[in-house]
Structures are given as C-alpha cells and as structure tokens.
Amino acid sequence: MRAFRSPPVAITTIPATIGTQIAGNLLGAAPLVDDTELQGYVNRVGRWVAAQTERSDAHWRFGVIRSEDVNAFAAPGGYVFITLG
C-alpha cells in the first residue's frame, strides 16, 4: 500500500485559477457596484458566514455586481458575487 501524498502545487492551484478567470468574465460583463458602504456590508456578512464553514481558512472574496437580475454566483477559489437586483 502506498502512502498518501499531497498533490503537486499546480493541481491544488487549478481551482483558484479557474475562479479568477470566471470572476474576470463576470466583472467584464457586469462591473462591481460603486458603493463602498454596500460592498463593505456584503464583505462583513460574507466573511462572517465563511467563518462558520469548514473552509474558514480560505481566501474569500465577496462583491455586488451591477445587474438588474436577482442572482448570485460562486466560483472556485472563494469568489462569491451577488447582483444588485
């Protein structure tokens, strides 16, 4: 029986790389809302929720994007976006 070894760094960074690409695509289609108070509030709530999870050590990123639709998006690497709606 072989001992378990951690995957190479390149494999563990793939989700973060994919998440960065998805976040870039989302923000290219709909920019973040220019409201520091709203963004701060969403970040505080998001970080509190994230702290309650098994992945509280992850580097979470939260944002509100300008869109008339009511929706939310999550991408690998800790990206979470909600729409202004």
C-alpha positions in Angstrom: 0.0 0.0 0.0 1.4 3.4 -1.0 1.3 6.3 1.4 -0.9 9.2 0.5 1.0 12.2 -0.8 -0.3 15.8 -1.3 -0.9 16.6 -5.0 1.6 18.9 -6.7 1.1 22.6 -6.2 -0.1 23.1 -9.8 -3.0 20.7 -9.2 -4.1 22.5 -6.0 -4.0 25.9 -7.6 -6.2 25.0 -10.6 -9.5 25.8 -8.8 -8.2 29.3 -7.8 -7.0 29.9 -11.4 -10.4 28.9 -12.8 -12.1 31.0 -10.2 -10.0 34.0 -11.2 -11.0 33.5 -14.8 -14.7 33.2 -14.0 -14.6 36.3 -11.8 -12.9 38.2 -14.6 -15.6 37.2 -17.0 -18.4 38.1 -14.6 -16.8 41.5 -13.9 -16.2 42.1 -17.6 -19.9 41.6 -18.2 -21.2 43.5 -15.2 -18.9 45.7 -13.1 -18.9 45.9 -9.3 -21.4 48.4 -7.8 -19.6 51.7 -7.0 -20.9 51.9 -3.4 -18.2 51.3 -0.7 -20.8 51.1 2.1 -22.7 48.4 0.3 -19.6 46.5 -0.7 -18.3 46.7 2.9 -21.6 45.4 4.3 -21.6 42.4 1.9 -18.0 41.7 2.7 -18.7 41.8 6.5 -21.7 39.4 6.2 -19.9 37.2 3.7 -16.8 36.9 5.9 -19.0 36.1 9.0 -20.8 33.3 7.0 -17.5 32.0 5.7 -16.0 31.9 9.2 -18.8 29.4 10.2 -17.8 26.9 7.5 -15.2 24.2 7.3 -13.3 26.4 4.9 -12.9 29.4 7.2 -9.2 29.5 6.3 -9.9 30.1 2.6 -9.3 33.5 1.0 -12.9 34.5 0.4 -13.8 37.4 -2.0 -17.3 39.0 -2.0 -18.8 41.6 -4.2 -22.0 43.1 -5.5 -22.2 43.4 -9.3 -24.4 45.8 -11.2 -27.2 43.9 -12.7 -31.0 44.3 -12.7 -31.4 40.5 -12.3 -31.7 38.9 -8.9 -29.0 36.3 -8.7 -25.8 35.1 -7.0 -22.7 33.4 -8.3 -19.9 31.4 -6.7 -16.7 30.4 -8.3 -13.8 28.2 -7.3 -11.2 29.9 -5.2 -13.6 31.7 -2.8 -15.3 34.1 -5.2 -18.9 35.0 -4.3 -20.9 37.7 -6.1 -24.4 38.8 -5.6 -26.3 41.1 -8.0 -27.8 44.4 -7.1 -31.2 43.3 -8.5 
